[in-house]
């Protein structure tokens, strides 16, 4: 009988942010693949597409005309998941009848175009231009969070058709709403328990341990660290954590804004370099709610969830066991981190 080795044998890992477990099965990474192959269209895009509803000066589906913008451009989502004005809202109203419980939800959804250049993605943008994106995120977080009925502001990006992105123009979204969403509330509960017990940030202490071991570090600069979480679910999942205990994006110094822009670029450059394609992912910022509370337990971090597993055409599917039991992964976080860490910081398109 062989001795247990976490690099080779199945085991479970604990996620303290969600109070959940993930099954890790390193031995399954060797299995042959005869399943679905993703198709990537790497045809170069124009800098301006007359048929794109996000490009500068173009008409959107609802008839509005985009400004002839340069740089970052923000507008209310024409097909928002939340509404702010069309209904008479009573935030305290809840409809309950045995198992049938519901309540109205109010909010504002916005689209953030990162650039007027239709052909770009974040890894191909300059750090200066990405710093302007961070500044717009700050402005939107401040403006939306100041509304008395907005208690949470979620900043995120879906990149690539594999992640359900309906338009290749470089853009993200902001969903702000009256409730604290389920996963955020769950994270807050666990951060709060840890803070009340230890009077310090869970992620500050976690980051300290990660920097000591360096097994899962992908890249770091002066103010941020990109790493593959010990409890990562997606094959090449990464978390960007601020080295300083910052509750939300408004607390950044000028240097921290630029550092975040730099690590956003370099993290996504490594993704693109992995399989030499425009790497799909969903990414988003986790930070304190805007409900008027102090929230000393919160520590700024940003998650990247890319689906690709073995190549540009093979992705991880969340099915069967994952949907019915708990999250599961094959390649270990340590292996993923090593692979990403060893990739160059120069985008593969710029090598020649």
N, C-alpha and C positions, 0 to 999 in steps of 0.2 A: 504494500500500500504506500503510495507516494505521500510526501509531506505537503500540506496545503501551501500554495503559492498564489497570491492574489493576481499575479501577472498571467497565470495560466488556468486557474480554476474558478468556477462560478462562485459568486458571493453577492451580497447585498450591501449597498452603501446608503448612508442616511443623509438626507437633505434637511438641515436645521432651519432653513428659511420657510419651508412648506410643511415640516414635520411629516415627511414622506420618505419612502425607500425606493431605490432603483436596483433592479437585478442586473448584474454585470456578468457576461458570459464570454470571456476571452476566447475560449476554444471554438466558438461558433464563427469567428472571423475567417476561418479556413474553409467554410462550406462553399460549394460551387453555386453560381447564380445563373438561373435560367428564367428569371422573372422579367418584369417590365424594364425596358430601357428608355430613359428620358431622351428627348430630342432637343438639341440646343441649336437655335438659329443665331450664329455668330456673324451674320451679315452686317457690315458697317452701317450705322445709322447716320442720317443727315444731321447737321447742326440745327436745322429747322425743318419740321415736318408740317406741311399745310393742312394735313388731316388730323393732327394731334390736338386734342382739346386742352392740353396743358401748355402748349407752346405760346410764346409771346405774340399778342395781336390776333390770335385765333378765336373763333367763336366756339363756346362750349355747348353742350347738348341742350341746356336750358335757354339758350339764346344770348346769354351774357358774353361780352367780348373781353378777353384778357387784356390787361395793359401791355404796352410794349416794354416789358420789364427787362432789366439787366440784373443778374444776381438772383436773390431770393424773392419769391413772390408767394403771398398767402391769400387764400380766399375761402369762404364757407363752402363746404362740400355740397355739391348740387344734389347728392343722393345720400345725405347723412343718415346714420343709424339712429340718431337722436334728434329731437325737435325742441325748439326753445319758445316759439311764439304762437303756434297754431292751436294750442289746446289750453283750456282753463285749468291751470295746475294747482293741485293741492298736495304738497310734498308729504303731508302726514296721513294721507288717505291710503288705506290698505284694504283690499278686498279679501276676506278670508271665509272659507266655508269648508271645514274639515281639511281635506288634502289640497284644496284649490286656493292658493294664496298668491296674490299679485299686488303690485303697487305701481303707480305711474313713475316714469323715469324721464327727467328733463336734462337736456344738455346741448352742447354745440360741437359740431364736427368741422374741422378745417383741413384743407390740403396745403402742404408746404412744398412748393417747387424749389429745388435746391439751386437750379441754374437755368438760364434761358437756353443753354446748349443742350439740345435734345439727345445728342450722342454720348453724353457723359454719364458716368456713375461715380459714386463716392470715391473709390480708389483711384479714379482718374482726375479728380479735382485737386486743386492746390490747397495747401493748409490754410492760406489766407482766405480763400473762398469758403472753406469749411468752417472757419472761425466765424464768418458772417452767418452761416447756418445756425451755429450754436447761439449766437446773439439773438437771432430771430426766435429760436426755441425759448430763450430767456424771456423775451418780450411777450410771447404768447402765453407762457406759463404765468407771468405776472398779471397780464390783462385778464385772462380767463379765470385764474385763481382768485382774483379780487372780487368776482361776482358772488353775491351772497348765496346763490343757489348752486354754485359749483364747488364740490368737495374733493374732486380728483381730476387731475389733468394727465392723460396718457399720451406721451410722444412716442411715435413708432414709425418704422419703415418696413414695407414688404417689397423685396427686390426679386424680380424675375417671375416669369409665368408659372414656374414650378411652385411658387408660393402664392399663386392666385393673383398676382399683380396684373391689372388690366391694361396698363400703359407703361411703355419702357422709358418715358421721360423721367429724369431723376427727380423723385419726389417722395415725401413721406406724409404722414397724417398726424393730427392731434384730435383726440376724442376727450372732451371734458364733460363731466356729468355730476349729477347730484348725489349719487351713492358712491361708496367705496367698493370697487369691483371685488369679486370673490377671491381671486388669487392675491390681490394687493392686501385685502383685509386679513387673509391667512398669514401672509408674510409679516404684516404689521404686528399681528398677535405674537408671533414667535420672536421678532426683534424686540418687542416690548418686554416679554418675559425675561429674555436674556439681559436686557438693560437694567431692569428692576433688580435682578439678582446680582449683577456684576458692576453696575454703574459705568458701563462702557459699551461701545458698539460691538455687536456680534461680528460684523464684517471687518472691523478694524483688527480684532483679535485673530479672525480667520486669515486675513491678508498677511498678518505678521508671521503666522505659521507657514503659509504658502511661500513667502519670501525666504524663510529659513530653509525649507526643503528644496525649493526651486524645481521640483519634479514636473509641475503643471504650469509653470510660467511660460507664456508665449512671447511677450514683449513688455517692456516697461520704459517709461520716460520719467521725467522729474516728478510728475504729479499723479500719474495713473499707471495701473498695471492691467494687462490683458492676460487672462489665464483660463485654462480649462477647469471648471469646477470639479472638485473631488466627486461630486454627486451628479455630474453632467448626464443628461439623457440623450441628447442628439450627438451624432458621431464627432462632429467638430464644433460643438457648442463652446462659446467663450463668454466670459464675464469681464467687463471692464470696471474696475473699482477705483475710486479716488483714494489716494494715499492719506489725504487729510479727511477727518470725519466731517463731511459736508452733508447737510440734510436735503438740500435741493439745489437746483441749477442756478438760483439767484445768488448763492453764496460764493460763486467762483470769483477768484481774482482774475485780472487780465491774463496773467501767465497760465492759469489753469484753463481758461477758455482755449488758448492756443494749444495747450498740451492735450486737451480732449480732442480737438480737431486733428492733431497729429496722430494720435493713437487710433482715431476712427479711420483715417486714411491707411495707416500701416497695417491695421488689423484686417481691413478688407483687401488690401494688396496681397497679403498672405493667402487669403481665401482664393482670390483669382488665380494666384500662382500655383495653387495646389493641383488643379486639373487643367490649368490654362484655359479657363472659360470665365465668363462673367458669372461669378458664383452667386447662386440664389440664397436668400436668407430672410428671416423675419428678425428684426432687432427693435429694441425699445428700452426706454429709460425707466428705472424704478427709483422713486424719490418720495419724499413726504407728501401726504395729502394736503389739500388747501382748505381744510375745514376749520382753520383758526386755532388749532392746537399747536403746542410747541414741537412735539414729536422728536425729542432728543434721541430716540432709539433708531431713527432712520439714518441710513448711510448711502449716499449716492452710488448707484451702480447701473450698468447698462448691459443687457443680455443680447447675445447673437445666437439665433437658432437656425443653422443651415441644415438642409435635409440630405445633402449628398453624402454617400457612404464610401463606395469603393472607387468610383470614377465619376466623370462628368455625366454619365448616363445611368448610374445606379444610385437610387436614393433610399433612405430609411423610411419604412412605412410603419405608422402607428396603428397596428391592427391586432386582432386576436387577443393574445395575452395582455398586450398593453392597454387595450380598451376594456378588458374584463377583469384584470387583476392589478398589475402595477407596471410602471415604466421598465423598459429593458434595453440594454445596449450590448454590443459585441466588443468592438475595439475598446480598450481601456482608455480612460482620460489621460493617463500618463503617456500612452502611445500617441494619442491625438496631439497632445501638447508638444511632444518631441518632433513629430512630423511638421507641425505648423512652425515651431521654433526654428527649424533648420531651413525653412524656405527663405528666399531672398526678400529684401525690402524694396527692391526695384520691380515695378510692374512688368509682367512678361511681355507686354506690347512695346515696352521702351528699352528692351535689351539691345536692340540693334541701332 
